[in-house]
Amino acid sequence: MNGAATDRELVELGMAVSAGGPESTTTYRSAVDQLFTFTGDPVALLDPLNASDERMTMGAVLAIALRIMGGVAPTHPAIVNDLGRLDRRFERVTDAERAHVEAVRRAVAGAFDDAIAMWDEAHQRNPNDIVAGRMVHDMCLHTGTDQPRLNAAARAISAAAPASREAGIAHGQLALSLEEVGRDDEAEQHGRRALDIDADDLWARHALAHVYENQGRNDDSLALLAGTAERWSTQNLLVNHIWWHVGLRLVNHGDGSSAMRVLDERLTSTTPFGLSDATSLLWRIELATSAGSVDTRWSALADLWDRVGERHTCGFLDMHAAMAHASTSGRAAERFWNGLAMTDHDGRSFNGKTFGTVVRPLVAGIRAFRAGDMAAAAELLAGVIDDLHRIGGSVVQRDIVARTHAAATASVETPANGPSR
């Protein structure tokens, strides 16, 4: 195809990429590399490329997908503009690119389950398409879906050369996918294989941390993470979350003071997912330890959440924002609660149904917990546990709801023990 990537780029990307010239394919490849190494800012690389190269399609697909999974509203101008570019360029794309375009359109519509199925089909046709494999993996994480990411990672391992970078990536993805369904021994094997291929594979290291947390291997987890910080401290897209895992282990040790230092000194990201890490750790510290007053930290977090534009589009983010706003009062909290009440989720798409059946009762339960109405909190939180996976995130991240429910239930049984704000 005229304008497609060179043979070398076909090997690296797993598919031909329509582009106006070699500079465009180089930029796109750099963005994909940043995506897998958790460095830089892939979307910042892609935006000018998408605007300037009328042949570039995959750059727009990737930028839209990353924004949607990051909680950006489908009506955001950047998404609308990239969708328009895809519409204009659609007739000139390859069949493989067309599959990506159709999948990301479904993601924009909130039909995350459809998007997973379409990217999974694309990956079945071409298991070397590392972007399709990554989209399956990430969208499954975004929705708490298991089987497609297990299948995609296993396919990619079978298709890749045994010691190749692509094989390492797939082993790391399979490690986390297995851990999420409780197959920890297999997960550890694949995580270690990924690190054997690339010791700087932070996703594989992260997957092993999940395994160790499941198994109560605190010392192993701390050695794996805090003991190797020099290896991953520059991987800016994931470093905040890795420090969150360190904080969890300290909480589990009963060392609330050290966990609070991690919160204050390491969890400095103000992105929505960075704020989720900080909010989650602070909430857990309160539930589990006696670390002293945290009121000022809640106020600071609520102020930061108030500046976030990504709201009422991602259940995982709204859960954490609700924790901060339920822990404070004032205009920021009012804006959040009123905004959620006024947001109309259609109820037909996967995401719309998630907000209607899970997110709204979940945040109501969080609010009741903070208000000291433990009976209501226990009932509301119990009602969403079975479908909680729909908000996305990992099992470890979502267990904050089970911990909060347990605290509410215990407080109902022993009323004097219930924290309130």
N, C-alpha and C positions, 0 to 999 in steps of 0.2 A: 504494500500500500504506500502511495506517495506520502511522505512526511512521517512514516512510522519510525520507531526507534531502530537503532543499528542492531546487528546480531549480538554484539556484546551486551547491549542493554536488554535485549530479549532474555538473555540468560539471567541477568541480575533481577529483572522485574517479573519475569515469568510470563510476560505477554507483550505484544506490540502496543506502543503508545503513540497515538496520533499527535504530531507536533509540527510546528512550522520550521524547525531547524534544530541542530545539535545543541545549541545553548538552552533551548526549552527542555529537551529531554534530560540534559544535565541538571537543570534546576529541579525538575520533577523528581529525578532520582535522588537528589540531595534531600528533598523533603521527605521522601520515603525512608531514606537512611536515618534522618532525625527521628522519624516516627518509631523506628525499631531500636534506636539507641537512646531514646528518651532525652534527647538533647535539643537545644535550640528552640525554634518555633516554626513547625512545618507550615502552619496556616499563613504566617507572615511571609514565607517564601512563595507560597502558592498564589496569594491574592494578586500581586502584580503580574505574575505569569498568566493567570486566567484572564486578566483584563487585556493583556497585550497580544496574546497568541490565539488567533481565531481557529486554529486547528486543535488546540489543547482541550481535551475533554476530561481526562482522568484527574487533572489538577482540580477542576471544579467539583468532580465527584468526591474526591478526598477531602477538600475543604468543607463542603457541605456536610459530609458524614461526621467529621470531627466536631464541627460546630453543633450539630444536632445532638450528638452524644455528650457534648459539653454543656447542654442545657440551653443553648441559644434558641430563641423563639423562631419558628418557621417563617414568621413575617419580618425578620430582621433584614435590612437592606442587603447585607452581604450575601445572605442565602437567596433572596429574591433575585439579585443580579446574577448569581451563578446559575440558578435555575433557568433564567432567560438565556444565558450563554449555552447551556445544554440543549435547550429547545432549538436554538439557531443552528447548532453544530450537529444535531442528532443524525441527520441524513448522511453525514460524511464519516461516521465513525465505523469502527470494525464491529463484528458481531460480539466479540468479547467486551468491548467498551460499552456496547448497547446494553448488555446485561447489567453492568455496573450502574449505568444511568437509570435503568428501570428500578433497580434495588434502592438507590438513594432517593428516588422520587417517593417510594413507599415509606422510607424512613421520615422524610419531611412531612408526610401525611399522618405520622404517628403510628403507622402500621408496622411496628418494629418486627413483629412475627413474620410478616410477609417479606420484609427486607432480609431477615436472616435466611429464610427459605430461598430467596432469589440469589443471594450471595453464595449460599451453600451449593446451589445448582451450578453456578458459575465455577465454583471450586471443584466440584465433581468433574466437570468437563475439562478443567485444567488445574490439576493439583499443584502445579508450579507457580500459579498466580498468587504471589505472597500477599498482595493487597486484598484479594478476595478472602484469603485465609484469615488475614488480620481483621477484616470487617466482620466475618462470622464470629471470631473470638471476642472482639470488643462489643459487638451488639448483643451477644449472649451474656456478657458481663453486665451490660446495660439493662438487661431484662431478667436476669436470673435463670436463663435457659441453659440446659446442660448438653443434651445429646448432639446437637449440630457442632458444637466446638470440640467435643471429643472426637467426632468423626473427621472433622476437617484437619485437626492436628495429626491424627493417625495417618490420614491420606498423604499429608505433606511429608511426613517422615518416610513413608514408603516410596515417594516419588523423588526424594532428594538424595544426593550422594551422601554416604554415611557420615562423613566428617565435615560436611559443608556448613557454611553459615546458615543456609536455609534449613538444614536438618537441626541445627542448634536452636534456631528460633522455634521450630515446630516442637522440639522436645520440651522447651520451656513452656510453650502454650499448653501442651498436653499435661505437663506437671500440674499447672494450676487447675486445669479442667478436671483432672482426676481427683485432686484434693477436694474440689467443691462437691464431689459426690461421695466422699468418704473413703476413697481408695488411696490412703496415705502412703502405703508401702510402695505401690507402683509410682505414685507421684514423686516420691523421693528419688527413685531410680532415674526417672526422666529428668528431674531437675538437676541431678548430679551429672547426667550425661550432657545436658546443655552447658553446664559450667566447665566440663572437660573440653568441650569444643570452643567455648569462649568464656573465659573467667570474668569478663565484664558484662555478661548477659544479666542485666539487673532484673528482668522479668522472671528469669529462672531462679535467681537468688530470692526474689520476693515470693515465688511459689514455695520454695523450701521453707521460708519463714512461716508461711501458712501451715505447712505440715507440722513443723516443730510446735507451733502454738496449739494445734489440735492434740498433739501428743503430750503436752505439758513439758516440753523440753526447753525450759527457759534458758538455761546456760548455753545450749546449742544455738538457740535463736539469737541471743545477744552476741555470741561469738561470730555468728554468720553475718550479722548486720553491723552492730556498733564496732565489732572487731575488725571490720574491713572497710570502714567509712572512706578511707582514702581512695578506694577503687571506684566508688559510686558517687562521691560528693559533687562531681561536675555534671551528673546526669539530671539536669534541672527539672525535667518534666515528671520525675518520679521521686526525687530525693525527699521532698516533704513527706510523702506517704511512707517511705521507708523509715523515717524518723518516727512517724506515728506508730509503726510496728514496734520500734524500740520502746516507745512510751507505754504501749500495752504490756510488754514484758515487765517493765518496772512496776506498773500497777499490779500485775499478777504477783509480783514479789512482795507487795504491800509497801512499796517504796514510793508513796505519793509525792514526797518532796522532790525526788529525782525526776519523777514523771512530770512534775510541774516545771522543772527546769528545762526539760525537753520541750514542753509546750511553749515556754517563754522564749527560749533561745534558738530552737530549731524549726518549729512549725510557724514559719514566717510568711508562707505563701498567702496571698490575698485573692487567688483564683477561687471560684466556687468550690472546687474539690479540695483545694488547700484549706479553705475555711471549714469544710466538712471534717477534715482530719483534726483540726484544732478543736472544733466543737465536740466531736466524738470523744476525744481524749479528756477534755475537761469534764464532760458529763460522766464518763467512767470513773475519773478520779473522785468525783463527789459521791458516786454510788459505792465505791469500794474502800475508800480510805478517809482518814482525817487529816487532810492536807492544809487546813486553815481556810481563811476566807477566800472566796473566789468571785465575790460579787462584782468587783471592778473588772475582772476579766470577762464576765458575761456582758457587761455594758460595752466593753470594747469590741467584743465579737459581734454583738447586735448592730453596732454602728457600721462595722465592716460589711456585714450581711446586707445592710440597708443600701449600700452602694453597688450591690451586685445586680446586674440586669437580668441574669439568668434565674428567673423565678417562675414557679407554677407551670413549668414545662418538663421537669424531671423530678420524679417522686423522691429519689435518693437525696437530691439537693434540698427539696422542700422539707424533708424530715429533719435535716440538720439545721436549716434555717429556723424551723419551728422550735427546736430546742433552745436556740439562742434567744429568740423573741419571747418564748414562754418564760424565760428566766429573767426578763426585764419588763419594764413598762415604758410607755411614752409613745411618741409619734412613729418611731421606726417600727415598733411592734404593731401599732394600729395599721400602718401601711401594709405590712405583711398580711395580717389577718384579713383586712378588708380586700386586699388584692386577690387573695385566694378565694374568698367568698364570691367575688365578682367575676372570676375567670370561668368562662363557659367551656368545659371539656365535652366534646360531642357525645361521648359514651359509646361510640361505635368502633373506634380504632383501639388498638392494644393500649396505647398510652391514655386515651380517654377513659377506657374502662378501668385502668389502673388507678387513675385519680379518683374516680367515682367510688370504687369498691375498696380501695386500700388506703390511698394517701389521705383523703379527708378524714376518715375515722382514726387513722394513725396519728395525725397531728392533733386531732381533738383529744386523743388519749394522752399525748405528751403535754398538752396544755392543762388537762385535768390533773395530771401528776404534779405539775409545778404549782397548781392552785391548791394542792393538798386534798383534792377529792379522789382519794385512792380507790374507792369502790368503783367510781366511774372509769378511772384510768385502767384498772385491772380488767374491767369488762370490755372496754374499747380495744385495748391492746390484744386481749385474748382473741377478739373477733377477727384480727387481721393476720395473725401468726401464720396460718396455713397458706395464705396468698402473698406473704410479705416479699417473696423472691421477685415479684413483678416490679418492684421499685428499683431493682438492680443492685449492684455492689456484690461483695463476696459474702459468704456465710459468716466470716469473722466480723465484717463490718455490720451486718444486719443483726448480729446477736446482741447488740445494744438494746434492741427492742425486747428481747426475751429477758435481759437483765433488768430492764426498767419494769417490765411486767412482774417479775419476781419480787422486786422491791415494793411495788404497789400492793401485791398480794400479801406480802409479809406485813406491810403497814396496816392493812385491813384487819389482819389477825392480831397485830400488836400496835394499836393506833399511835402510841407515843413515838414510834420509830420513823414515822413518815416525814421525809424532807419536804419543805414547802418554800415558797418564795413570796 
